[in-house]
Amino acid sequence: MTKPLRIALVGLGFGAEFIPIYQAHPNTELVAVAQRDSERLRQVADRFGVPKRYSDYARLLADPDIDAVHINTPIPLHAEQTVAALEAGKHVACTVPMATILEDCRAIVAAARRAGRTYMMMETAVYTREFLHVRDMVEDGTIGRIQFLRGAHHQEMTGWPGYWEGLPPMYYATHAVAPVLALAGGLADSVTCLGSGRVSDELASRYGSPFAVETALMTVGGSPVRAEVARSLFETAREYVESFTVFGDRATFEWEQTAGAGHVLHVGEQPQRLTVPDFAHLLPPEIARFTMRGVYDEDNQHLSFAQGDGHGGSHPHLAHEFVQSILEDRPPAVGVTTAANWTAVGICAHESALRDGARIDIPDFTG
């Protein structure tokens, strides 16, 4: 490699977590940051010494010194900004979800293929230390033959930005969908979903979604394994959790019921507490420390750390996979086809819930 990959980071709330990772990565240079709020832009760029600052996204995309953009903006902007960046010839990493309508998923897939550029959805759930450890246990035979998978993401979104208010639970389902499909080793080909409970009329009016909880059952292409996902966002009392459980014929991994209670491995019918190691050794030493800490102190903490322990050490793994997939000219682990499938599961699941559990086929994004 003769020169570093030049990256721009767009959106500086949660996105700021990635600034020191890209600055420390041996194969990248963080050349620019972007934020609509000019004062926030100045504060963050000054703090980290980022040379280029943009409040106009179109101007950023016109900058020939930028090879790739990492998008961390509000959900309603993901599709439009992703397509624009791909059409500008940039590689794209984008936080979840890819989009909230199937047409936008198709547009991103088409744009990535036309441009010949990398798209990666930055799904934290498949780079947590728990996921990496369980994946190892599947691969080394500890779990045995997978029989069933269950994912859940329960979170009270009060206090988050206003565009969240009333969001259908399954529109933000990838944190629960991704780990179970990744462990199943296939893409979802159909989904059925039931809505349960009711949110307030005020919340329901924003997106036309009445349900407090949505629960989906997926079929996996080419596999006898089925996977269940439960999701809630508002007016459902429960400690924050992003979790998955894997039922195998030799052992079952069960996510802890409350934070700090400890995960459990059932070997046969005998449960035992499971110690989950960190996976910093998989990373370049320059960024390994970021599996255990972020950029915020206790007085200035992003909600991803106040709720969810900073996504299980996943951030440097995600950045490294994005960078290396580009430099090695290979598809990333969560490439455009996989991202579209994982996102479409939630979109189709919500449609199923509105149709009282009708089975809906997931579109084929592989063609």
Salt bridges, closest charged atoms under 4 A:
GLU39 OE2 - ARG42 NH2 2.51
ASP46 OD2 - ARG42 NH1 3.22
ASP46 OD1 - ARG53 NH1 2.92
ASP63 OD2 - LYS52 NZ 2.86
ASP65 OD1 - ARG6 NH1 3.78
ASP65 OD2 - LYS52 NZ 2.94
ASP67 OD1 - ARG6 NH2 2.99
GLU87 OE2 - ARG114 NH2 3.39
GLU123 OE2 - HIS175 ND1 2.63
GLU130 OE2 - HIS263 NE2 3.28
GLU165 OE1 - ARG206 NH2 2.88
GLU202 OE2 - ARG206 NH2 3.49
GLU214 OE2 - HIS350 ND1 2.65
GLU228 OE1 - ARG150 NE 2.67
GLU239 OE1 - ARG238 NH1 3.93
GLU242 OE2 - HIS153 NE2 3.93
ASP249 OD2 - ARG145 NH1 3.29
GLU254 OE1 - HIS266 NE2 2.98
ASP278 OD1 - ARG129 NE 3.05
GLU321 OE2 - ARG330 NH1 2.84
GLU328 OE1 - ARG330 NE 2.66
